[in-house]
Amino acid sequence: MANDDFIPYIKHDTVLPELTFRALIVGVLLTILMAAANAYLGLYAGMTVSATIPAVVMGLAVLKPMKANILEINLSKCVAVAGESLAAGVIFTIPGLVVLHRMTGGLAGWSNLWGKNGYYIILTIIIALMGGLLGVLFTIPLRNVLIKDLALPFPEGVASAEVLKSCEKGGSGMKIVFGALGMGALFKYIGSPFGFSLWKEKMEGVLGGGRVRMYGGLNLSPALLGVGYILGLKISSLVFLGGVIGWILMLPLVGAVSGWPVDGLYYELNGGGSLGSVWQVWFENTLYVGVGAIVTGGIWTLIKMRKAIAKGVGEAIRSTTSKGDDEDIIRTEKDFRMKLWYFAIISIIVGIVYFIATKNILATVVATIMMFVATFVFTAIAGYLAGVVGSSNNPISGVTVATLLFTALLLMILPVDKYVGMTATIIVGAVVCVSAAIAGDSMQELKTGQLLGATPYNLQIARFLGVAVAALVVPFVVFMLDDVYSIGSANLLAPQATVMATIAKGVFQWDLNYLMFFIGVVIAIILIALDLSVMAVAIGIYLPFTLTLPIMLGGIIKHLTGITIAKRVDRVQGLSKEKKKSIVDRILEKTETHGILVSSGLIAGEAIAGVFIALLYMCHVQPAIFSDPVSWPGFLVFAYLGFLIWYFVVRGPLRSKDIVEYSNEDTD
């Protein structure tokens, strides 16, 4: 659905300072902060936090006193968020080479991975930089497809736009955002095991014993409630359906048939016992069901979008050869002009890195081709997924796993040494993972820019700068942490990187469960035949059930607000059905704004608290009160928070005098 009649916050014929020196400097400083914090937190705790909303608030705090306009603040945020996404792409993959080295006793070309002379640091910087640049470049032709021509919700992109507009206007909107922000941040810090640790951040348990076991869980996350509210009941229900398929139906069945393991990475990470066994079954089996469904759904999505993608790519190619100017293009539609030689240079540079790493020409050629094709396909998929569930819940690791599987299977056909194949597989996955992570965040930034009336060209330049800065920062942080804590050890588990290393090693040693992958493919085909949103369901299959449930609850809260409004208006006497419907529609429009503001604040609060917690870790500050807290106090507060969302969203528009005013206006 095209958005030809869309009017942004700043109209296209209004020109404001945007790509300014102060906005870039603030963005660069925030990039360094976000990159370092997330690199550490990701390797230590196995998670990263979205930088979109924290960067909005921090940019506002620094630039607003300087009288910066809304587009400058947005651009500084656009630079800043590159740090978090690039950090995620690097730490999910490159440290996997360290783990592989320790698993196998040495890999060709990487036996002294970190190299005191900085040799491998430079190679990692190049991998991160090239992947990041491809991630930005490939989103340029996709902007028209994913943002203009599709009605995707882009929850974080919408949330950051609403935060910026509310703070620009001030008044009640700003109070709502910062009130919810405070609640989200306080909840996160009190419950985090790296904060006060007054309660567990998630509730989970296993029913049954022996062969028959059933898992259930809930992540106590205000941000996920906010994401679910923004997504609405329809999409959040489909994500939850995926969770039911993967965790309630598939996992108990697989465990009953194959047995429940009593060792392994996820068995240990989850404390062993029945709970550890369940998570190990997910890691060894049903995770790949989700990956197979995501890959199939992604390919189907690309097939459905083929005409729009072809149009966008065609326009991009024409722009690379066009000698005209952009005078006939309105400001809010002006993109960075790509050149085909950009991609040629990047491919050559990446190919050189692959050859240095593998010392094998055949592996280098295959890996380079695979990298380029996979990067385009999976950046498109990552951009689409970001539009559905947001960057925070975007299963980038699933995209990377798919890349590793395809690359490894291709290299296995060729006469390539298995250790060379493992190395090539990981570094192909590294470029694709960085590119996909950057692409997902870039699409969120472009969506925010569309809503605010920013110039896409300026945002794309900002992304290039953010990628360059983050690529210089993240490798040094990773290498420093390995030197101090040793990646893959009990002090620095690096869970995602260990997963990638295990997959690469498993493929070449034929001990992965390919059956599960193809079951995921079959499930996706069935969903396509039923005309369901296969990507939303596939995400639910892949994500932990503890994440899909709070998203569903957020969607239910939004649905309940609509029911409440309809019932309240229906009680008004003397109005026809048509007038009541008109009043309900007007109130729903107002509550939509209230709901987005509250949800945006919750997302912002949790994300900012996450960054703050990461910084405390870097300073070795651990204020935890309980070492082994219980979850029920957090659940009670979480439930009350859900009630508050409903209450604050419907309270204002449902005052009796407002309903009377709407009735009188309709009568007039």
Buried (B, 14 or more C-beta within 10 A) or exposed (E): EEEEEEEBBBEBEEEBEBBBEBBBEBBBBBBBBBBBBBBBBBBBBBBBBBBBBBBBBBBBEBBBEEEBBBBBBBBBBBBBBBBBBBBBBBBBBBBBBBBBBBBBEEBBBBEEBBBEEEEBBBBBBBBBBBBBBBBBBBBBBBBBBBBBBBEBBBBBBBBBBBBBBBBBEEEEBBEBBBBBBBBBBBBBBBBBBBBBBBBBBBBBEBEEEEEEBBBBBBBBBBBBBBBBBBBBBEBBBBBBBBBBBBBBEBBBEBBBEEEBBEEBBBBBBBEEEBBBBBBBBBBBBBBBBBBBBBBBBBBBBBEEBEEBBEBBBEBBEEBEEEEEEBEEEEBBBBBBEBEEEEBEEBBEBBBBBBBBBBBBEBBBBBBBBBBBEBBBBBBBBBBBBBBBBBBBBBBBBBBBBBBBBBBBEBBBEEEBBBBBBBBBBBBBBBBBBBBBBBBBBBBBBBBBBBBBBBBBBBBBBBBBBBBBBBBBBBBBBBBBBBEEBBBBEEEBBBBBBBBBBBBBBBBBEEEBBEEBBBBBBEBBBEBBEEEBBBBBBBBBBBBBBBBBBBBBBBBBBBBBBBEBBBEBBEEBEEBEEEBBEBBBEBBBEBBBBBBBBBBBBBBBBBBBBBBBBBBBBBEEEEEEEEEEBEBEBBBEBBEEBBEBBBEBBBEBBBEEEBBEEBBEEBEE
